[in-house]
């Protein structure tokens, strides 16, 4: 036997017997008082003091003792029970000998029942148990037979016969006790199992409910009540009134929008497959309901799982909102870059042929070119800023010329700086002549934003940019100006997302998102952010470090630079112009006339023959037509976003035509779009494009890429 469980069983038995004995004692006290009161009526004087008062006082003392000292401990209660039981037996035995000999059998029966009910159940030792039974038989029978007080007729009486049978049966009371303990242990184990089950189910964050085939709720956990915002008494009515949200019913059992109808259907059809019923709204909580038929109490029942999906709903709404913002940004950037591409190219083209222009016109063209490039910078800043905040920003590193990046950046502010009388100086460490390995677009954004900031707050003096190599893994850049400076307390506020330090003497309009986006981009490139040293009214110095690599040989770096920024002696790679006059090897596809004119102008400049198409469907028709003439296109420059059929679908269709042998030659398709996301570039390659160029793109790079595949 389990000792702890056995002791607990015995303790509960003692408690139960003790409570019964207290009730019995109160009953005996009341009966004794009533009987003796009647006797006192007939024998008022002597019986009051000889019988009534002593017995009533004794029973009162016994009852008080049991209530007072029985609270102390289990041992006290056991002792009190044994003492009072033995006292009752002695009292009844004494009366049988002296006062009421005529009712000996009844007194003995009462004594035996008191012993069996209040004493034997609390005895754990079988020898003590047998000793108590033997003691009772001796005092009431054996002693009388030995000393002649009990006759054979009394022993044979019905009372005594019953007592003897019970007495000898109770000699084996420990077997009955063991059976009782076994039953108790089973009950305890069942109770513990139920408690463990309730503890586990109550710990669930999901609601659990079981409904029987008689439509009775057999089980539910605490979470069910919390989710349904009801009590156990009202759970049935609450379940009956629950309806699905409009359009959120998943099950197709019936046309009813009530949850209880689906539960009834499952109970009637006994479908054991897990079933998602639908979504309901209780208060402000969205609940998802799932059901399955199980066996419960040997009958089919519905097991319901209720889950709070508020977080999922909010997450889906947030994702949908983010997708909408991303789509909006992609669309806006595409629409902004398309006209910017035209402005930048044609202004650069005009500036390349300035012989017929006066100085004033040239200056105006330069302003237009700079403004367009500033606008492009703003678009890129906006896109990068939103990507960083959304956690989807990515870096695209390659070998690039730091000299070209710095000179291009300085050229954007040189015209304005000259007008203000400010000199712009650039210094580059000779060790960096082979180039650096970083993201050239983001590095250029950082430099331009810092230069614009310096120009904005500098009235006279100079702006100097210096790039030095700390080691072969780190590049350090300084942008120093002789501007108004920044107070020490305001330095830490410079890079706040929406903060612009107020400087009373300067009211110029800035460009881009300024220092905030520059600081974020530095961290994305492996730096720890932009540091500032400033003296009020004397100037400021902004500096940062980013990761670079110079482990690749200089020749490999230069080759990479040629592929990225174009070859300055590109004309040497172009074949004779007569070769291109014979055939139109290139098809340019774009829905914008401006973009077609730009690409056509570039190709005409280098003598490359081409045809045009306004969307993917027209492009496919021309590919089929030229292939039938045995004059297939070798290269297609394909815009991605177009009406009727976009560039990705057109590329897939052309590949399918080639695989199905509907065309003999497969042209090389170059993706050309204003979308700059890495996902768009990857998707273009998956669709079958050989490479991907982003608008606006340098003319040299466009021609270089086309010639590569001709």
C-alpha positions in Angstrom: 0.0 0.0 0.0 1.1 3.6 -0.6 1.8 4.9 2.9 0.9 8.5 2.1 -2.3 7.5 0.4 -3.2 5.1 3.2 -2.6 7.7 5.9 -4.8 10.2 3.9 -7.5 7.6 3.7 -7.3 6.9 7.4 -7.3 10.6 8.2 -10.4 11.2 6.2 -12.1 8.3 7.9 -11.2 9.7 11.3 -12.6 13.1 10.3 -15.8 11.5 9.0 -16.3 9.3 12.2 -15.5 12.3 14.4 -18.2 14.5 12.8 -20.7 11.6 13.1 -19.9 11.1 16.7 -20.4 14.8 17.4 -23.8 14.6 15.9 -24.6 11.4 17.8 -23.3 13.0 21.1 -25.6 16.0 20.6 -28.5 13.7 19.9 -27.9 11.6 23.0 -27.5 14.7 25.1 -30.9 16.0 23.9 -32.7 12.6 24.4 -31.1 12.1 27.8 -32.3 15.6 28.9 -35.8 15.0 27.6 -36.2 11.5 29.2 -34.8 12.6 32.5 -37.0 15.7 32.5 -40.1 13.4 32.3 -38.7 11.3 35.1 -38.0 14.3 37.2 -41.7 15.3 36.9 -42.6 12.1 38.7 -39.6 12.0 41.1 -38.8 15.7 41.4 -36.5 15.8 44.4 -34.2 12.8 44.6 -34.0 12.1 40.8 -33.0 15.7 40.0 -29.8 15.6 42.0 -29.1 11.9 41.8 -29.7 11.2 38.1 -30.7 14.2 35.9 -28.1 16.7 36.9 -25.0 14.3 37.0 -25.8 12.7 33.6 -26.6 16.0 31.9 -23.5 17.5 33.3 -21.4 14.6 32.2 -22.7 14.5 28.6 -22.2 18.3 28.4 -18.6 18.0 29.5 -18.0 15.2 27.0 -19.5 17.2 24.1 -17.6 20.3 25.1 -14.3 18.3 25.4 -14.8 16.8 21.9 -15.5 20.2 20.3 -12.7 22.0 22.2 -9.8 19.6 22.0 -10.8 17.8 18.8 -9.7 20.8 16.8 -6.0 20.4 17.9 -4.8 17.4 15.9 -5.6 14.1 14.5 -4.2 12.3 17.5 -6.5 14.2 19.9 -9.5 13.3 17.8 -8.6 9.6 17.8 -8.0 9.7 21.6 -11.3 11.5 22.2 -13.2 9.0 20.0 -11.7 6.0 21.8 -12.2 7.5 25.2 -15.8 8.5 24.7 -16.7 5.2 23.0 -15.3 3.3 25.9 -17.1 5.6 28.3 -20.4 4.9 26.6 -19.8 1.2 26.6 -19.0 1.3 30.3 -22.0 3.4 31.1 -24.3 1.0 29.2 -22.7 -2.0 30.9 -23.1 -0.5 34.3 -26.8 0.2 33.7 -27.3 -3.3 32.5 -25.9 -4.7 35.8 -27.5 -2.3 38.2 -30.4 -0.2 36.8 -32.0 -1.8 33.7 -31.3 -5.6 33.7 -34.5 -6.3 31.9 -33.3 -4.6 28.7 -29.8 -6.2 28.7 -30.0 -7.2 25.0 -31.0 -3.8 23.8 -28.2 -2.1 25.9 -25.7 -4.6 24.5 -26.9 -4.0 21.0 -26.5 -0.2 21.5 -23.0 -0.7 23.0 -22.0 -2.9 20.1 -23.3 -0.5 17.5 -21.4 2.4 19.1 -18.2 0.3 19.0 -18.7 -0.8 15.4 -19.7 2.7 14.1 -17.4 5.0 16.1 -14.4 2.9 17.2 -13.6 0.1 14.9 -13.3 2.3 11.7 -10.5 4.4 13.2 -8.4 1.3 14.3 -5.6 0.5 11.8 -4.0 -2.5 13.5 -5.9 -5.8 13.1 -4.8 -7.2 16.4 -6.1 -4.2 18.3 -9.3 -4.6 16.3 -9.7 -8.2 17.3 -8.8 -7.3 20.9 -11.6 -4.7 21.0 -14.1 -7.3 19.7 -13.0 -9.9 22.2 -13.2 -7.3 25.0 -16.8 -6.6 24.1 -17.7 -10.3 24.0 -16.0 -11.0 27.3 -17.7 -8.1 29.1 -21.2 -8.8 27.8 -21.2 -12.6 27.4 -18.2 -14.6 28.7 -18.0 -12.8 32.0 -21.7 -13.4 32.6 -21.5 -17.1 31.7 -18.5 -17.6 34.0 -20.1 -15.9 37.0 -23.6 -17.0 36.2 -25.1 -13.6 35.3 -26.0 -14.6 31.8 -28.3 -17.6 31.1 -28.4 -19.7 28.0 -31.8 -18.3 27.2 -30.4 -14.7 27.1 -27.5 -15.8 24.9 -30.0 -17.4 22.5 -32.1 -14.3 22.4 -32.5 -12.5 19.0 -30.5 -9.5 20.1 -27.6 -11.5 21.4 -27.6 -13.8 18.4 -27.2 -10.8 16.1 -24.5 -9.4 18.3 -22.5 -12.6 18.3 -22.7 -12.9 14.5 -21.6 -9.3 14.0 -18.9 -9.7 16.6 -17.3 -12.8 14.9 -17.7 -11.2 11.5 -15.8 -8.1 12.7 -12.9 -10.3 13.8 -12.0 -10.1 10.0 -12.7 -6.4 9.8 -9.2 -5.6 8.5 -10.2 -7.5 5.2 -13.1 -5.1 4.9 -10.8 -2.2 5.7 -8.4 -3.3 2.9 -11.3 -3.5 0.5 -12.4 0.0 1.6 -8.9 1.3 1.1 -8.6 -0.2 -2.4 -11.9 1.5 -3.3 -10.7 4.7 -1.8 -7.4 4.6 -3.7 -9.3 4.1 -7.0 -11.5 7.0 -6.2 -8.5 9.2 -5.3 -6.7 8.2 -8.5 -9.7 9.1 -10.5 -10.1 12.4 -8.7 -6.4 13.2 -9.2 -6.7 12.3 -12.9 -9.7 14.6 -13.2 -7.8 17.4 -11.4 -4.8 16.9 -13.7 -7.0 17.0 -16.7 -8.7 20.2 -15.5 -5.3 21.8 -14.7 -4.0 21.0 -18.2 -7.1 22.2 -20.0 -7.3 25.3 -17.9 -3.7 26.1 -18.8 -4.7 26.1 -22.5 -4.9 29.4 -24.2 -7.6 27.9 -26.4 -11.2 27.1 -25.4 -12.2 23.5 -25.2 -15.8 22.2 -25.2 -17.4 18.8 -25.5 -21.1 18.5 -26.5 -22.8 15.1 -26.1 -25.2 13.4 -28.6 -28.0 14.6 -26.4 -26.8 18.2 -27.0 -25.6 18.6 -23.4 -22.3 20.4 -22.6 -20.3 17.7 -20.9 -17.0 19.5 -20.5 -15.4 23.0 -20.9 -12.3 24.7 -19.6 -12.0 28.1 -18.0 -10.7 29.7 -21.3 -14.0 28.9 -23.0 -15.9 31.0 -20.5 -13.3 33.8 -20.9 -13.4 33.8 -24.7 -17.2 33.6 -24.8 -17.5 36.2 -22.0 -20.1 34.2 -20.1 -20.6 31.9 -17.1 -21.0 28.2 -16.8 -24.8 28.6 -16.2 -25.3 30.7 -19.3 -22.9 28.8 -21.6 -25.6 26.8 -23.4 -27.7 29.9 -24.2 -24.6 31.8 -25.2 -23.6 29.0 -27.6 -27.1 28.9 -29.1 -27.0 32.6 -30.1 -23.5 32.6 -31.7 -23.4 33.5 -35.4 -20.5 33.6 -37.9 -19.1 36.8 -39.2 -20.4 37.7 -42.7 -18.3 35.8 -45.3 -16.3 34.0 -42.6 -18.2 30.7 -42.5 -15.9 28.0 -43.8 -18.2 24.9 -43.4 -20.7 24.1 -46.2 -23.0 21.8 -44.2 -26.0 24.1 -44.6 -27.0 27.7 -45.4 -27.5 28.7 -41.8 -25.2 31.3 -40.3 -25.6 29.9 -36.8 -22.9 27.9 -35.2 -25.3 25.5 -33.4 -26.7 24.3 -36.8 -23.3 23.1 -37.8 -22.8 21.3 -34.4 -26.2 19.6 -34.9 -25.2 18.5 -38.4 -21.9 16.9 -37.1 -23.8 15.0 -34.3 -26.2 13.6 -36.8 -23.7 12.6 -39.5 -20.8 11.5 -37.2 -18.1 12.9 -39.4 -14.7 12.2 -37.6 -12.6 14.5 -39.9 -11.3 17.7 -38.4 -13.5 20.5 -39.6 -12.9 24.3 -39.5 -16.4 25.8 -39.0 -15.7 29.5 -39.3 -14.9 32.7 -37.5 -17.2 34.5 -35.0 -16.9 37.9 -33.2 -17.5 38.0 -29.5 -17.1 41.5 -28.2 -13.9 42.6 -29.8 -12.4 39.1 -30.1 -12.3 37.1 -33.3 -12.7 33.4 -32.6 -12.0 30.5 -34.9 -14.0 27.4 -34.4 -12.9 23.9 -35.2 -14.8 20.6 -34.6 -14.3 16.9 -34.5 -16.5 13.9 -33.6 -15.0 11.9 -30.7 -16.1 9.1 -28.3 -17.1 10.5 -24.9 -18.8 8.3 -22.3 -19.2 5.6 -25.0 -21.2 7.9 -27.2 -20.4 10.2 -30.1 -19.8 13.8 -29.1 -18.6 17.0 -30.7 -15.2 18.3 -29.6 -14.9 22.0 -30.2 -11.7 24.0 -30.2 -12.1 27.8 -29.9 -9.1 29.9 -30.7 -8.5 33.6 -30.3 -7.2 34.9 -33.7 -7.2 38.6 -32.9 -3.4 38.7 -33.3 -3.6 36.8 -36.6 -6.4 39.2 -37.9 -4.4 42.2 -36.8 -1.2 40.8 -38.4 -3.0 40.1 -41.7 -4.4 43.6 -41.6 -0.9 45.0 -41.0 0.6 42.9 -43.7 -2.2 44.0 -46.1 -1.5 47.6 -45.2 2.2 47.1 -45.6 1.6 45.5 -49.0 -0.6 48.4 -50.0 2.1 50.9 -49.0 4.8 48.9 -50.8 2.6 48.7 -53.9 2.0 52.5 -53.7 5.7 53.2 -53.3 6.6 51.0 -56.2 3.9 52.6 -58.4 4.9 56.2 -57.3 8.6 55.5 -57.9 7.9 53.9 -61.3 5.8 56.9 -62.4 8.4 59.4 -61.1 11.4 57.7 -62.5 9.8 57.4 -66.0 9.7 61.2 -66.7 12.9 61.7 -64.8 14.6 59.3 -67.1 13.6 61.4 -70.1 14.6 64.7 -68.4 18.0 63.4 -67.3 18.9 61.8 -70.7 17.8 64.7 -72.9 19.4 67.4 -70.8 22.6 65.4 -70.8 22.3 64.9 -74.5 21.9 68.6 -75.0 24.8 69.4 -72.7 26.9 67.1 -74.9 26.2 69.3 -77.9 26.5 72.8 -76.6 28.1 74.4 -79.7 24.9 76.1 -80.8 23.9 77.2 -77.2 24.7 80.4 -75.4 26.2 80.4 -71.9 22.8 81.4 -70.3 21.1 78.4 -72.0 23.9 76.1 -70.9 23.5 77.2 -67.3 19.8 76.7 -67.4 20.3 73.2 -68.8 22.7 72.4 -66.0 20.1 73.6 -63.4 17.5 71.3 -65.0 19.9 68.4 -65.0 20.9 68.9 -61.4 17.3 69.4 -60.3 16.3 66.1 -62.1 19.1 64.2 -60.4 18.1 65.8 -57.0 14.6 64.6 -57.7 15.9 61.1 -58.4 17.9 61.2 -55.2 14.7 62.1 -53.3 12.8 59.2 -54.9 15.6 56.7 -53.9 15.8 58.2 -50.4 12.1 57.7 -49.9 12.1 54.2 -51.1 15.1 53.2 -49.0 13.7 54.9 -46.0 10.4 53.0 -46.2 12.3 49.7 -46.8 14.5 50.2 -43.8 11.5 50.9 -41.6 9.7 47.8 -43.0 12.7 45.6 -42.5 13.0 44.6 -46.1 16.0 46.7 -47.1 18.8 44.9 -48.9 22.3 45.9 -49.9 23.8 45.1 -53.4 27.6 45.3 -53.2 29.9 45.4 -56.1 33.3 46.9 -57.1 33.0 50.6 -57.9 35.2 53.6 -58.5 35.1 55.9 -55.4 36.6 58.6 -57.5 33.7 58.6 -60.0 31.2 58.5 -57.1 32.7 61.5 -55.3 33.2 63.5 -58.5 29.6 62.9 -59.6 28.3 63.8 -56.1 30.4 67.0 -56.0 29.2 68.0 -59.5 25.6 68.1 -58.2 26.3 70.9 -55.7 29.2 72.7 -57.5 27.0 75.1 -59.5 25.1 76.2 -56.4 28.2 76.4 -54.3 29.9 78.6 -57.0 26.9 81.0 -56.9 27.3 81.3 -53.1 31.0 81.8 -53.4 31.8 78.5 -51.7 34.7 76.3 -52.9 34.2 72.5 -53.0 37.3 70.4 -52.5 37.5 66.6 -52.8 40.5 64.5 -51.6 40.8 60.8 -52.2 43.4 58.4 -50.8 45.6 57.1 -53.7 45.3 53.6 -52.1 41.6 53.6 -53.2 42.4 54.1 -56.9 41.6 50.4 -57.6 38.1 50.9 -56.3 36.1 49.7 -53.3 33.6 46.9 -52.7 30.3 48.4 -51.4 26.9 49.4 -52.6 27.6 52.3 -55.0 24.1 53.6 -55.1 23.7 53.8 -51.3 27.2 55.2 -50.8 26.5 57.9 -53.3 23.2 58.7 -51.5 25.1 59.2 -48.2 27.7 61.5 -49.8 25.1 63.6 -51.6 22.9 64.0 -48.6 25.9 65.1 -46.5 27.2 67.5 -49.2 23.7 69.0 -49.5 23.4 69.4 -45.8 26.8 71.2 -45.7 25.8 73.5 -48.6 22.5 74.3 -46.9 24.2 75.7 -43.7 27.3 77.2 -45.2 27.3 80.9 -46.2 30.9 81.4 -47.0 34.2 79.5 -47.0 34.5 76.0 -48.2 33.2 72.4 -48.2 35.7 69.6 -48.2 35.2 65.9 -48.7 38.0 63.5 -47.9 37.9 59.7 -48.3 40.8 57.7 -46.7 41.5 54.0 -46.3 41.7 53.0 -42.6 42.7 49.4 -43.5 41.8 47.0 -46.2 38.4 46.4 -44.6 37.3 50.0 -43.6 36.8 53.3 -45.4 36.5 56.6 -43.6 34.9 59.6 -45.1 34.9 63.2 -43.8 32.7 66.1 -45.0 33.8 69.3 -43.4 32.3 72.8 -43.9 32.8 76.4 -42.6 29.1 76.9 -41.9 27.2 78.1 -38.9 27.9 75.0 -36.8 25.6 73.1 -34.3 25.2 73.6 -30.6 26.5 70.6 -28.6 23.1 69.9 -27.1 21.5 69.7 -30.5 24.0 67.2 -32.1 22.2 64.1 -30.8 19.0 65.4 -32.4 20.4 65.8 -35.9 19.6 62.2 -36.9 16.1 62.0 -35.6 13.6 60.8 -38.2 11.5 63.9 -38.3 13.7 66.4 -36.7 15.4 69.4 -38.2 17.4 71.6 -35.9 16.3 75.2 -36.0 19.0 77.7 -37.0 17.6 81.2 -37.0 19.9 82.8 -39.6 19.4 80.1 -42.2 16.1 79.5 -44.0 17.0 77.5 -47.1 15.1 74.6 -48.6 16.9 71.3 -48.2 16.8 68.2 -50.4 16.1 64.6 -49.8 15.4 63.1 -46.3 18.8 64.5 -45.2 20.8 63.2 -42.3 18.3 60.7 -41.1 18.4 58.5 -44.2 22.2 59.0 -44.5 22.7 57.7 -41.0 20.5 54.7 -41.6 22.3 53.9 -44.8 25.7 54.1 -43.1 24.6 51.4 -40.6 23.3 49.3 -43.4 26.7 49.4 -45.0 28.4 48.1 -41.9 29.1 51.4 -40.1 28.1 52.6 -36.6 26.4 55.7 -37.8 27.5 59.2 -38.6 29.6 61.1 -36.0 29.7 64.9 -35.7 32.2 67.4 -34.5 31.0 71.0 -34.5 31.9 74.5 -33.2 29.2 77.1 -33.3 29.8 79.8 -35.9 33.0 78.1 -37.1 31.8 74.9 -38.9 31.1 71.2 -38.6 32.6 67.9 -39.6 30.5 64.8 -40.4 32.4 61.6 -40.6 31.7 57.8 -40.8 33.2 54.5 -41.5 31.8 51.7 -43.7 33.0 48.2 -44.6 34.9 47.6 -47.9 37.2 44.9 -49.3 40.3 45.1 -51.4 41.3 41.5 -51.5 40.5 41.0 -55.2 43.4 41.9 -57.5 43.4 45.4 -59.1 42.9 44.0 -62.6 39.8 42.1 -61.5 38.5 45.2 -59.8 39.1 47.3 -62.9 37.4 44.7 -65.1 34.4 44.8 -62.7 34.3 48.6 -62.9 34.2 48.4 -66.7 31.2 46.1 -66.5 29.4 48.4 -64.0 30.0 51.9 -65.2 30.8 51.4 -68.9 34.0 51.6 -70.9 35.3 55.1 -71.6 36.7 53.7 -75.0 33.5 52.0 -75.8 33.5 53.1 -79.4 36.4 50.7 -80.0 34.2 47.8 -79.3 31.4 48.8 -81.8 31.6 47.0 -85.2 31.4 48.8 -88.5 28.2 50.8 -88.8 27.3 49.1 -92.1 26.8 45.9 -90.1 23.9 47.4 -88.2 22.4 49.1 -91.3 21.6 45.8 -92.9 19.4 44.3 -90.2 17.3 45.6 -87.3 18.7 43.3 -84.6 17.1 45.0 -81.6 13.5 45.3 -80.5 12.7 47.9 -77.8 9.4 47.4 -76.0 7.9 50.1 -73.8 4.5 51.7 -73.4 5.9 55.2 -72.9 6.8 57.1 -76.1 9.5 59.1 -74.1 11.3 55.9 -73.2 11.2 54.6 -76.8 12.6 57.9 -78.0 15.4 57.8 -75.4 16.4 54.2 -76.3 16.1 54.9 -80.0 18.3 58.0 -79.7 21.0 56.0 -77.9 20.9 53.2 -80.4 20.9 55.6 -83.4 23.9 57.3 -81.9 25.8 54.1 -82.1 24.4 53.0 -85.4 22.3 50.0 -84.0 19.2 49.2 -86.0 16.0 48.6 -84.0 12.2 48.3 -84.1 9.7 49.5 -81.5 6.7 47.9 -79.8 4.2 49.5 -77.3 3.4 46.3 -75.3 4.2 42.7 -74.9 1.6 41.4 -77.3 2.8 43.6 -80.1 6.4 42.5 -79.3 5.4 38.8 -79.6 3.8 39.4 -83.0 6.9 41.1 -84.3 9.1 38.3 -82.9 7.1 35.8 -84.8 7.0 37.9 -88.0 10.8 38.5 -88.0 11.5 34.9 -87.3 9.4 33.8 -90.2 11.4 36.2 -92.5 14.6 34.5 -91.2 15.6 37.9 -89.8 15.1 37.2 -86.0 15.8 39.8 -83.4 18.9 39.1 -81.4 18.2 41.3 -78.5 14.9 42.6 -76.9 15.0 45.5 -74.5 11.8 44.8 -72.6 10.0 47.1 -70.2 8.3 45.1 -67.4 5.2 47.0 -66.5 2.9 47.6 -69.6 -0.8 47.4 -70.4 -2.4 44.5 -72.2 0.6 42.2 -71.7 3.5 43.0 -69.4 7.2 42.2 -70.1 7.3 39.2 -67.8 4.4 37.5 -69.5 5.8 38.4 -72.9 9.2 36.8 -72.0 7.5 33.6 -70.8 5.5 33.4 -74.0 8.5 33.9 -76.3 10.3 31.1 -74.4 7.3 28.9 -74.8 7.2 29.6 -78.5 10.8 28.6 -78.8 10.4 25.4 -76.8 7.3 24.5 -78.9 9.4 25.2 -82.1 7.1 27.9 -83.3 10.1 30.2 -83.7 13.6 29.0 -84.7 15.7 31.5 -82.8 15.4 32.7 -79.1 16.4 36.3 -78.7 18.2 37.6 -75.6 15.8 39.6 -73.5 17.1 42.4 -71.3 14.7 43.6 -68.6 14.5 47.5 -68.5 12.3 49.0 -65.8 12.0 51.7 -63.2 11.4 49.1 -60.5 14.6 48.8 -58.4 13.5 46.1 -56.0 15.7 43.0 -55.8 12.5 40.9 -56.0 11.7 42.4 -59.4 15.2 41.6 -60.7 15.0 38.0 -59.4 11.6 37.5 -60.9 12.8 38.8 -64.3 15.6 36.3 -64.3 13.1 33.5 -63.4 10.8 34.5 -66.3 13.7 34.1 -68.7 15.4 37.5 -69.0 19.2 37.4 -69.3 19.8 40.5 -67.2 18.0 43.5 -65.6 18.7 47.2 -66.0 17.0 49.9 -63.8 15.8 53.2 -65.2 17.5 55.7 -65.5 20.6 54.0 -66.7 23.8 55.4 -68.2 23.7 55.2 -72.1 27.1 53.6 -72.2 25.8 50.8 -69.9 22.7 50.2 -72.1 24.8 50.0 -75.3 27.5 47.9 -73.6 24.8 45.3 -72.4 23.2 45.2 -75.8 26.5 44.7 -77.7 27.3 41.9 -75.3 24.4 39.8 -76.6 24.5 40.8 -80.3 
